[in-house]
Amino acid sequence: MLRVIGNSSAESIRRVSRLSNGAPVLIKGDVRDTAILDQVFDDNAIDAVIHLAGVKAVGESVKNPQKYYDINVSGSVCLFGAMQRHGVSNVVFSSSATVYGVPETSPLTEEMPTKPHNPYGQTKLMVEHILRDMTAANLGWRALLLRYFNPVGAHSSGEIGEDPHGIPDNLFPFIGMVATKRKPLLDVFGADYNTPDGTCIRDYIHVVDLARGHVKALDYLLSDRATDNSAKIVNLGTDQGSSVFQVIKAWEAACGFEIPFQVTNRRAGDVPAYYADSRRAKALLGWQAEHDLAQMCVDHWRWQTKNPDGYGK
């Protein structure tokens, strides 16, 4: 029997099977369990790894940093150890734009200083350092460190989308809960930032664009273009930012009614604004974002209306 794993749902795997040309193999386990990891590599012919296993809520990381260092950093060490033992040396790592900290200017390029502003960002940067050291040790490793900006939206079918447990820590799923009347109103965490309308600005990227970025990353690592053993950093974003108030308006256009909200105190660990310079992704991987904010909201609203209770826990 399939069961919920972490913040995921086995139902999402069943739906992916219906939408794709084959059923994904589901293995239940923990990235920190070396015995399970070794079994996975023993039982499967693996050429490369996409490492997305981790926890990712900024606010929670400030309140519970030990959890984040344990899962994100220790889990990565366990995974890379299993890869090393089984001769797998290609990895795409799910990093984050939070490693840049509080930027002095935008857009953010990959060469800009990294000064994480919260424990979540610190853990992502630590794993980046591990992979840089692994690729520099002449062990044959090649890595792409994908610094995501803010993934949102859902598959256009409305069959798969974000289904967080408990109260969401991210803007889009919370708005979705308000729009479907599961929450009375949206909390806007601060409207006194040094931005045009006072609310935080983020670079939102459609989850389908993000998925395609991973495919492009794998293609690159397994191609003749990846000629050196290195850890290359690549931003995945849309090259523009949207404020919280702009997102609310885009959501209202998508669903056809107002989203009630209240402005509350700033949230610990948040930074005023950041958005990507994604030119390296286009040059190196042949990738660029194709979906705009309006489409992100339309697709997320379609997911919410078809699945008001998520995957039905």
DOVEX-199392 format. One record per residue (C-alpha): residue number from 1; residue in one letter; chain; z, x, y. Coordinates in pm, 1 decimal. Example, Ala and Ser with C-alpha at 12.3 -4.5 7.8 and 13.67 -1.06 7.14 Angstrom:
resi 1, resn a, chain A, w 780.0, u 1230.0, v -450.0
resi 2, resn s, chain A, w 714.0, u 1367.0, v -106.0
END
This chain:
resi 1, resn m, chain A, w 0.0, u 0.0, v 0.0
resi 2, resn l, chain A, w -92.5, u 129.8, v 345.7
resi 3, resn r, chain A, w 180.3, u 147.6, v 608.4
resi 4, resn v, chain A, w 217.8, u 220.9, v 977.9
resi 5, resn i, chain A, w 235.8, u 593.5, v 1046.7
resi 6, resn g, chain A, w 395.5, u 703.8, v 1372.6
resi 7, resn n, chain A, w 230.5, u 503.4, v 1651.1
resi 8, resn s, chain A, w -74.3, u 421.1, v 1439.9
resi 9, resn s, chain A, w -175.3, u 135.0, v 1214.1
resi 10, resn a, chain A, w -346.0, u 135.1, v 875.3
resi 11, resn e, chain A, w -535.4, u -173.4, v 991.9
resi 12, resn s, chain A, w -724.8, u 46.2, v 1237.9
resi 13, resn i, chain A, w -853.9, u 252.6, v 944.3
resi 14, resn r, chain A, w -978.1, u -60.4, v 769.6
resi 15, resn r, chain A, w -1159.9, u -166.7, v 1085.4
resi 16, resn v, chain A, w -1315.3, u 176.6, v 1133.3
resi 17, resn s, chain A, w -1447.4, u 142.3, v 778.1
resi 18, resn r, chain A, w -1624.4, u -180.5, v 873.5
resi 19, resn l, chain A, w -1776.0, u -27.5, v 1187.2
resi 20, resn s, chain A, w -1890.0, u 301.4, v 1034.1
resi 21, resn n, chain A, w -2108.4, u 418.2, v 747.7
resi 22, resn g, chain A, w -1816.1, u 503.9, v 522.2
resi 23, resn a, chain A, w -1444.4, u 461.2, v 469.4
resi 24, resn p, chain A, w -1226.4, u 739.4, v 613.5
resi 25, resn v, chain A, w -985.0, u 905.1, v 371.8
resi 26, resn l, chain A, w -627.9, u 815.9, v 468.3
resi 27, resn i, chain A, w -349.4, u 1056.1, v 372.3
resi 28, resn k, chain A, w 2.9, u 957.8, v 468.3
resi 29, resn g, chain A, w 219.9, u 1243.7, v 586.7
resi 30, resn d, chain A, w 375.5, u 1446.8, v 864.9
resi 31, resn v, chain A, w 205.5, u 1740.4, v 1035.6
resi 32, resn r, chain A, w 532.3, u 1934.7, v 993.3
resi 33, resn d, chain A, w 529.8, u 1889.5, v 613.9
resi 34, resn t, chain A, w 375.3, u 2211.1, v 483.4
resi 35, resn a, chain A, w 360.0, u 2085.8, v 123.2
resi 36, resn i, chain A, w 142.7, u 1789.2, v 221.2
resi 37, resn l, chain A, w -73.1, u 2008.3, v 442.5
resi 38, resn d, chain A, w -135.3, u 2254.6, v 160.2
resi 39, resn q, chain A, w -222.0, u 1966.7, v -73.6
resi 40, resn v, chain A, w -474.5, u 1830.2, v 176.8
resi 41, resn f, chain A, w -649.5, u 2166.3, v 203.3
resi 42, resn d, chain A, w -635.3, u 2220.7, v -174.3
resi 43, resn d, chain A, w -791.4, u 1882.3, v -248.6
resi 44, resn n, chain A, w -1066.9, u 1878.9, v 16.2
resi 45, resn a, chain A, w -1349.6, u 2103.6, v 128.9
resi 46, resn i, chain A, w -1260.7, u 2147.1, v 497.7
resi 47, resn d, chain A, w -1476.5, u 2336.9, v 745.0
resi 48, resn a, chain A, w -1294.5, u 2250.1, v 1067.4
resi 49, resn v, chain A, w -991.2, u 2064.4, v 1198.2
resi 50, resn i, chain A, w -951.4, u 1829.0, v 1492.9
resi 51, resn h, chain A, w -584.4, u 1853.7, v 1584.8
resi 52, resn l, chain A, w -461.8, u 1537.5, v 1758.5
resi 53, resn a, chain A, w -122.5, u 1500.4, v 1586.7
resi 54, resn g, chain A, w 148.8, u 1478.1, v 1849.6
resi 55, resn v, chain A, w 348.4, u 1268.3, v 2092.6
resi 56, resn k, chain A, w 216.9, u 1221.9, v 2443.3
resi 57, resn a, chain A, w 433.8, u 1016.2, v 2682.0
resi 58, resn v, chain A, w 526.1, u 1210.7, v 2995.4
resi 59, resn g, chain A, w 832.9, u 1000.8, v 3076.6
resi 60, resn e, chain A, w 967.9, u 1019.6, v 2723.1
resi 61, resn s, chain A, w 920.2, u 1396.6, v 2715.7
resi 62, resn v, chain A, w 1145.1, u 1430.1, v 3020.0
resi 63, resn k, chain A, w 1415.0, u 1221.0, v 2850.2
resi 64, resn n, chain A, w 1377.3, u 1372.0, v 2502.0
resi 65, resn p, chain A, w 1219.4, u 1719.6, v 2525.8
resi 66, resn q, chain A, w 1345.8, u 1835.8, v 2184.9
resi 67, resn k, chain A, w 1131.8, u 1573.0, v 2012.6
resi 68, resn y, chain A, w 824.3, u 1701.1, v 2192.8
resi 69, resn y, chain A, w 881.0, u 2068.7, v 2113.2
resi 70, resn d, chain A, w 953.3, u 1982.2, v 1750.1
resi 71, resn i, chain A, w 648.9, u 1764.2, v 1687.0
resi 72, resn n, chain A, w 391.2, u 1915.6, v 1920.7
resi 73, resn v, chain A, w 472.1, u 2285.8, v 1888.9
resi 74, resn s, chain A, w 638.0, u 2317.2, v 1547.2
resi 75, resn g, chain A, w 386.9, u 2074.9, v 1398.7
resi 76, resn s, chain A, w 100.1, u 2284.9, v 1532.9
resi 77, resn v, chain A, w 248.4, u 2603.5, v 1386.3
resi 78, resn c, chain A, w 272.4, u 2431.8, v 1046.5
resi 79, resn l, chain A, w -87.4, u 2311.6, v 1067.6
resi 80, resn f, chain A, w -227.6, u 2647.8, v 1175.1
resi 81, resn g, chain A, w -33.4, u 2818.5, v 898.6
resi 82, resn a, chain A, w -190.7, u 2588.7, v 639.8
resi 83, resn m, chain A, w -534.5, u 2653.5, v 787.7
resi 84, resn q, chain A, w -476.0, u 3027.4, v 769.8
resi 85, resn r, chain A, w -362.4, u 3008.9, v 406.3
resi 86, resn h, chain A, w -675.9, u 2818.4, v 310.9
resi 87, resn g, chain A, w -933.4, u 3012.1, v 508.7
resi 88, resn v, chain A, w -1013.1, u 2742.3, v 764.8
resi 89, resn s, chain A, w -1061.8, u 2896.3, v 1106.3
resi 90, resn n, chain A, w -1237.9, u 2638.4, v 1326.0
resi 91, resn v, chain A, w -1019.8, u 2401.3, v 1527.7
resi 92, resn v, chain A, w -1064.3, u 2151.9, v 1810.3
resi 93, resn f, chain A, w -730.9, u 2102.1, v 1983.5
resi 94, resn s, chain A, w -625.9, u 1791.0, v 2172.9
resi 95, resn s, chain A, w -475.1, u 1942.6, v 2485.9
resi 96, resn s, chain A, w -411.4, u 1770.6, v 2818.6
resi 97, resn a, chain A, w -483.3, u 1798.2, v 3188.4
resi 98, resn t, chain A, w -106.9, u 1789.5, v 3242.8
resi 99, resn v, chain A, w -105.3, u 2165.6, v 3176.1
resi 100, resn y, chain A, w -234.2, u 2210.8, v 3533.7
resi 101, resn g, chain A, w 90.0, u 2073.6, v 3675.7
resi 102, resn v, chain A, w 77.8, u 1982.9, v 4044.1
resi 103, resn p, chain A, w -269.6, u 2090.5, v 4158.3
resi 104, resn e, chain A, w -330.5, u 2222.1, v 4506.4
resi 105, resn t, chain A, w -686.4, u 2088.9, v 4510.3
resi 106, resn s, chain A, w -917.1, u 1867.6, v 4307.0
resi 107, resn p, chain A, w -1141.2, u 1862.0, v 4112.9
resi 108, resn l, chain A, w -966.8, u 2081.5, v 3858.3
resi 109, resn t, chain A, w -1161.5, u 2359.9, v 3693.5
resi 110, resn e, chain A, w -1061.7, u 2535.2, v 3371.8
resi 111, resn e, chain A, w -982.7, u 2855.0, v 3564.3
resi 112, resn m, chain A, w -711.3, u 2697.2, v 3776.2
resi 113, resn p, chain A, w -347.4, u 2803.9, v 3722.5
resi 114, resn t, chain A, w -142.4, u 2623.2, v 3459.9
resi 115, resn k, chain A, w 200.6, u 2509.8, v 3574.1
resi 116, resn p, chain A, w 308.1, u 2211.0, v 3364.8
resi 117, resn h, chain A, w 536.6, u 1970.8, v 3547.4
resi 118, resn n, chain A, w 702.5, u 1817.1, v 3240.2
resi 119, resn p, chain A, w 796.5, u 1903.4, v 2879.2
resi 120, resn y, chain A, w 490.3, u 1726.0, v 2739.4
resi 121, resn g, chain A, w 260.9, u 1951.3, v 2940.5
resi 122, resn q, chain A, w 464.6, u 2256.5, v 2841.7
resi 123, resn t, chain A, w 415.6, u 2181.1, v 2472.3
resi 124, resn k, chain A, w 40.5, u 2145.0, v 2514.4
resi 125, resn l, chain A, w 18.3, u 2476.3, v 2698.6
resi 126, resn m, chain A, w 229.2, u 2648.1, v 2431.7
resi 127, resn v, chain A, w -13.3, u 2538.2, v 2161.1
resi 128, resn e, chain A, w -303.7, u 2662.2, v 2373.5
resi 129, resn h, chain A, w -132.2, u 3003.2, v 2390.7
resi 130, resn i, chain A, w -87.3, u 3006.0, v 2012.8
resi 131, resn l, chain A, w -457.3, u 2941.9, v 1961.1
resi 132, resn r, chain A, w -555.2, u 3205.1, v 2214.6
resi 133, resn d, chain A, w -342.5, u 3456.8, v 2027.8
resi 134, resn m, chain A, w -487.1, u 3346.3, v 1692.2
resi 135, resn t, chain A, w -843.8, u 3391.5, v 1813.4
resi 136, resn a, chain A, w -759.9, u 3727.8, v 1974.6
resi 137, resn a, chain A, w -609.1, u 3867.5, v 1653.2
resi 138, resn n, chain A, w -950.0, u 3931.8, v 1492.1
resi 139, resn l, chain A, w -882.5, u 3677.6, v 1218.4
resi 140, resn g, chain A, w -1216.2, u 3501.6, v 1258.4
resi 141, resn w, chain A, w -1070.5, u 3200.1, v 1439.7
resi 142, resn r, chain A, w -1270.1, u 2989.4, v 1685.4
resi 143, resn a, chain A, w -1109.9, u 2715.5, v 1892.4
resi 144, resn l, chain A, w -1204.7, u 2464.4, v 2157.2
resi 145, resn l, chain A, w -913.3, u 2351.3, v 2373.3
resi 146, resn l, chain A, w -1009.0, u 2011.3, v 2510.0
resi 147, resn r, chain A, w -807.0, u 1924.0, v 2816.0
resi 148, resn y, chain A, w -820.7, u 1545.2, v 2829.3
resi 149, resn f, chain A, w -775.4, u 1353.9, v 3143.0
resi 150, resn n, chain A, w -668.4, u 988.8, v 3085.5
resi 151, resn p, chain A, w -830.8, u 819.8, v 2782.4
resi 152, resn v, chain A, w -851.8, u 439.9, v 2817.3
resi 153, resn g, chain A, w -1067.7, u 146.0, v 2713.1
resi 154, resn a, chain A, w -1158.3, u 44.3, v 2359.8
resi 155, resn h, chain A, w -1453.7, u 20.1, v 2124.6
resi 156, resn s, chain A, w -1712.4, u -225.3, v 2258.7
resi 157, resn s, chain A, w -1677.0, u -440.5, v 1945.7
resi 158, resn g, chain A, w -1318.4, u -523.2, v 2039.4
resi 159, resn e, chain A, w -1217.3, u -430.2, v 1685.4
resi 160, resn i, chain A, w -1029.5, u -106.0, v 1755.7
resi 161, resn g, chain A, w -820.1, u -13.2, v 2055.0
resi 162, resn e, chain A, w -483.9, u 113.1, v 2173.5
resi 163, resn d, chain A, w -183.9, u -63.8, v 2019.9
resi 164, resn p, chain A, w 135.0, u 110.9, v 2137.4
resi 165, resn h, chain A, w 471.0, u 33.3, v 1985.3
resi 166, resn g, chain A, w 738.3, u -99.9, v 2219.6
resi 167, resn i, chain A, w 691.9, u -76.4, v 2594.6
resi 168, resn p, chain A, w 380.2, u 128.9, v 2682.6
resi 169, resn d, chain A, w 422.9, u 442.0, v 2891.3
resi 170, resn n, chain A, w 60.0, u 438.2, v 3007.6
resi 171, resn l, chain A, w -108.5, u 218.8, v 3266.9
resi 172, resn f, chain A, w -394.6, u 52.4, v 3077.6
resi 173, resn p, chain A, w -201.9, u -81.0, v 2775.8
resi 174, resn f, chain A, w 73.9, u -206.3, v 3004.9
resi 175, resn i, chain A, w -177.0, u -394.5, v 3219.3
resi 176, resn g, chain A, w -319.2, u -535.9, v 2896.5
resi 177, resn m, chain A, w 23.0, u -668.7, v 2800.3
resi 178, resn v, chain A, w 65.1, u -828.6, v 3143.7
resi 179, resn a, chain A, w -283.6, u -980.4, v 3127.0
resi 180, resn t, chain A, w -203.6, u -1139.7, v 2788.9
resi 181, resn k, chain A, w 133.0, u -1270.8, v 2917.2
resi 182, resn r, chain A, w 340.0, u -1047.0, v 2689.3
resi 183, resn k, chain A, w 495.8, u -890.6, v 2999.7
resi 184, resn p, chain A, w 565.9, u -1077.6, v 3324.8
resi 185, resn l, chain A, w 440.3, u -810.5, v 3563.7
resi 186, resn l, chain A, w 331.0, u -449.5, v 3598.9
resi 187, resn d, chain A, w 561.5, u -181.8, v 3739.4
resi 188, resn v, chain A, w 378.9, u 48.4, v 3981.8
resi 189, resn f, chain A, w 583.5, u 366.4, v 3983.7
resi 190, resn g, chain A, w 573.9, u 463.6, v 4349.3
resi 191, resn a, chain A, w 339.5, u 375.0, v 4633.5
resi 192, resn d, chain A, w 446.0, u 653.9, v 4869.0
resi 193, resn y, chain A, w 248.3, u 945.4, v 4726.2
resi 194, resn n, chain A, w 21.9, u 1154.4, v 4946.1
resi 195, resn t, chain A, w -290.0, u 964.8, v 4836.8
resi 196, resn p, chain A, w -516.6, u 720.0, v 5025.9
resi 197, resn d, chain A, w -331.7, u 406.6, v 4907.4
resi 198, resn g, chain A, w -0.1, u 571.4, v 4815.4
resi 199, resn t, chain A, w -37.0, u 532.8, v 4437.4
resi 200, resn c, chain A, w -107.1, u 802.3, v 4179.2
resi 201, resn i, chain A, w -469.8, u 898.6, v 4120.3
resi 202, resn r, chain A, w -594.6, u 981.9, v 3772.7
resi 203, resn d, chain A, w -926.9, u 1062.2, v 3610.1
resi 204, resn y, chain A, w -971.6, u 786.2, v 3352.0
resi 205, resn i, chain A, w -1212.7, u 850.3, v 3065.3
resi 206, resn h, chain A, w -1345.1, u 593.3, v 2819.9
resi 207, resn v, chain A, w -1215.7, u 658.3, v 2468.6
resi 208, resn v, chain A, w -1569.8, u 637.1, v 2327.9
resi 209, resn d, chain A, w -1681.2, u 914.5, v 2563.3
resi 210, resn l, chain A, w -1379.6, u 1113.3, v 2447.4
resi 211, resn a, chain A, w -1469.3, u 1060.7, v 2081.2
resi 212, resn r, chain A, w -1823.4, u 1177.7, v 2148.4
resi 213, resn g, chain A, w -1678.7, u 1485.3, v 2316.6
resi 214, resn h, chain A, w -1503.4, u 1571.2, v 1990.4
resi 215, resn v, chain A, w -1825.2, u 1534.9, v 1795.4
resi 216, resn k, chain A, w -1996.7, u 1767.7, v 2042.0
resi 217, resn a, chain A, w -1707.0, u 2014.1, v 2009.2
resi 218, resn l, chain A, w -1733.8, u 2019.8, v 1629.9
resi 219, resn d, chain A, w -2110.1, u 2059.8, v 1650.5
resi 220, resn y, chain A, w -2060.6, u 2357.8, v 1878.1
resi 221, resn l, chain A, w -1799.1, u 2531.2, v 1661.3
resi 222, resn l, chain A, w -2008.5, u 2493.9, v 1346.4
resi 223, resn s, chain A, w -2334.8, u 2601.9, v 1510.7
resi 224, resn d, chain A, w -2496.8, u 2936.3, v 1584.9
resi 225, resn r, chain A, w -2401.1, u 2891.6, v 1951.3
resi 226, resn a, chain A, w -2036.5, u 2978.5, v 1873.4
resi 227, resn t, chain A, w -2102.2, u 3349.7, v 1840.1
resi 228, resn d, chain A, w -1761.7, u 3487.8, v 1939.5
resi 229, resn n, chain A, w -1409.1, u 3437.3, v 1808.6
resi 230, resn s, chain A, w -1235.2, u 3284.8, v 2108.0
resi 231, resn a, chain A, w -1040.9, u 2987.3, v 2238.7
resi 232, resn k, chain A, w -1258.6, u 2818.0, v 2497.4
resi 233, resn i, chain A, w -1102.9, u 2570.2, v 2740.9
resi 234, resn v, chain A, w -1306.3, u 2259.6, v 2825.5
resi 235, resn n, chain A, w -1213.2, u 1972.4, v 3057.1
resi 236, resn l, chain A, w -1310.4, u 1621.6, v 2942.8
resi 237, resn g, chain A, w -1309.7, u 1385.3, v 3238.8
resi 238, resn t, chain A, w -1535.0, u 1186.3, v 3469.4
resi 239, resn d, chain A, w -1520.4, u 1412.9, v 3776.3
resi 240, resn q, chain A, w -1358.2, u 1143.1, v 3988.8
resi 241, resn g, chain A, w -1019.3, u 978.5, v 4026.9
resi 242, resn s, chain A, w -899.4, u 620.4, v 4053.4
resi 243, resn s, chain A, w -568.1, u 507.3, v 4199.9
resi 244, resn v, chain A, w -330.8, u 263.5, v 4033.1
resi 245, resn f, chain A, w -425.7, u -3.8, v 4284.7
resi 246, resn q, chain A, w -797.4, u 58.6, v 4219.4
resi 247, resn v, chain A, w -737.3, u 20.4, v 3846.0
resi 248, resn i, chain A, w -554.5, u -307.0, v 3903.5
resi 249, resn k, chain A, w -849.4, u -442.1, v 4104.3
resi 250, resn a, chain A, w -1097.0, u -332.4, v 3836.0
resi 251, resn w, chain A, w -885.1, u -505.6, v 3572.9
resi 252, resn e, chain A, w -875.9, u -823.4, v 3780.9
resi 253, resn a, chain A, w -1255.4, u -818.1, v 3802.2
resi 254, resn a, chain A, w -1276.9, u -775.0, v 3424.5
resi 255, resn c, chain A, w -1036.1, u -1053.7, v 3330.2
resi 256, resn g, chain A, w -1100.9, u -1291.8, v 3619.8
resi 257, resn f, chain A, w -745.1, u -1337.8, v 3747.7
resi 258, resn e, chain A, w -478.7, u -1147.9, v 3938.9
resi 259, resn i, chain A, w -251.3, u -897.4, v 3768.4
resi 260, resn p, chain A, w 105.8, u -947.0, v 3898.7
resi 261, resn f, chain A, w 283.9, u -623.4, v 3985.3
resi 262, resn q, chain A, w 581.0, u -482.5, v 4169.0
resi 263, resn v, chain A, w 624.6, u -140.3, v 4325.8
resi 264, resn t, chain A, w 926.7, u 45.9, v 4187.7
resi 265, resn n, chain A, w 1066.9, u 398.9, v 4213.3
resi 266, resn r, chain A, w 861.2, u 701.1, v 4123.4
resi 267, resn r, chain A, w 863.1, u 804.3, v 3757.1
resi 268, resn a, chain A, w 1004.7, u 1145.0, v 3663.8
resi 269, resn g, chain A, w 735.6, u 1401.4, v 3583.0
resi 270, resn d, chain A, w 443.0, u 1224.8, v 3752.2
resi 271, resn v, chain A, w 213.5, u 1416.5, v 3989.3
resi 272, resn p, chain A, w 26.2, u 1257.1, v 4282.1
resi 273, resn a, chain A, w -336.0, u 1315.9, v 4182.9
resi 274, resn y, chain A, w -573.9, u 1501.9, v 3960.7
resi 275, resn y, chain A, w -929.6, u 1466.3, v 3840.7
resi 276, resn a, chain A, w -1167.5, u 1685.3, v 3645.5
resi 277, resn d, chain A, w -1449.7, u 1922.7, v 3706.1
resi 278, resn s, chain A, w -1635.1, u 1874.8, v 3377.8
resi 279, resn r, chain A, w -1936.6, u 2097.9, v 3441.0
resi 280, resn r, chain A, w -1835.6, u 2334.0, v 3160.1
resi 281, resn a, chain A, w -1841.4, u 2047.8, v 2908.9
resi 282, resn k, chain A, w -2198.5, u 1968.6, v 3008.3
resi 283, resn a, chain A, w -2311.4, u 2332.1, v 3001.1
resi 284, resn l, chain A, w -2134.3, u 2436.2, v 2680.3
resi 285, resn l, chain A, w -2132.4, u 2116.6, v 2475.1
resi 286, resn g, chain A, w -2407.0, u 1905.9, v 2631.4
resi 287, resn w, chain A, w -2149.1, u 1635.2, v 2702.2
resi 288, resn q, chain A, w -2072.3, u 1414.7, v 3000.8
resi 289, resn a, chain A, w -1889.9, u 1086.0, v 3045.6
resi 290, resn e, chain A, w -2116.1, u 778.9, v 3050.3
resi 291, resn h, chain A, w -1876.1, u 485.0, v 3101.6
resi 292, resn d, chain A, w -1738.9, u 389.8, v 3443.9
resi 293, resn l, chain A, w -1402.0, u 233.7, v 3534.8
resi 294, resn a, chain A, w -1544.2, u -119.8, v 3527.3
resi 295, resn q, chain A, w -1665.2, u -73.5, v 3168.0
resi 296, resn m, chain A, w -1332.3, u 76.3, v 3064.6
resi 297, resn c, chain A, w -1155.4, u -236.9, v 3188.6
resi 298, resn v, chain A, w -1408.7, u -476.2, v 3033.8
resi 299, resn d, chain A, w -1381.1, u -309.6, v 2692.5
resi 300, resn h, chain A, w -1003.1, u -290.9, v 2704.4
resi 301, resn w, chain A, w -983.2, u -658.3, v 2806.4
resi 302, resn r, chain A, w -1216.3, u -754.1, v 2519.5
resi 303, resn w, chain A, w -985.9, u -568.3, v 2279.1
resi 304, resn q, chain A, w -677.9, u -740.6, v 2423.0
resi 305, resn t, chain A, w -824.6, u -1090.9, v 2413.7
resi 306, resn k, chain A, w -943.5, u -1050.6, v 2054.3
resi 307, resn n, chain A, w -615.2, u -888.4, v 1950.7
resi 308, resn p, chain A, w -331.8, u -1024.3, v 2169.7
resi 309, resn d, chain A, w -75.9, u -888.5, v 1923.7
resi 310, resn g, chain A, w -256.7, u -562.9, v 1857.8
resi 311, resn y, chain A, w -313.2, u -492.7, v 1490.9
resi 312, resn g, chain A, w -44.4, u -743.2, v 1399.2
resi 313, resn k, chain A, w 259.3, u -542.7, v 1301.5
END
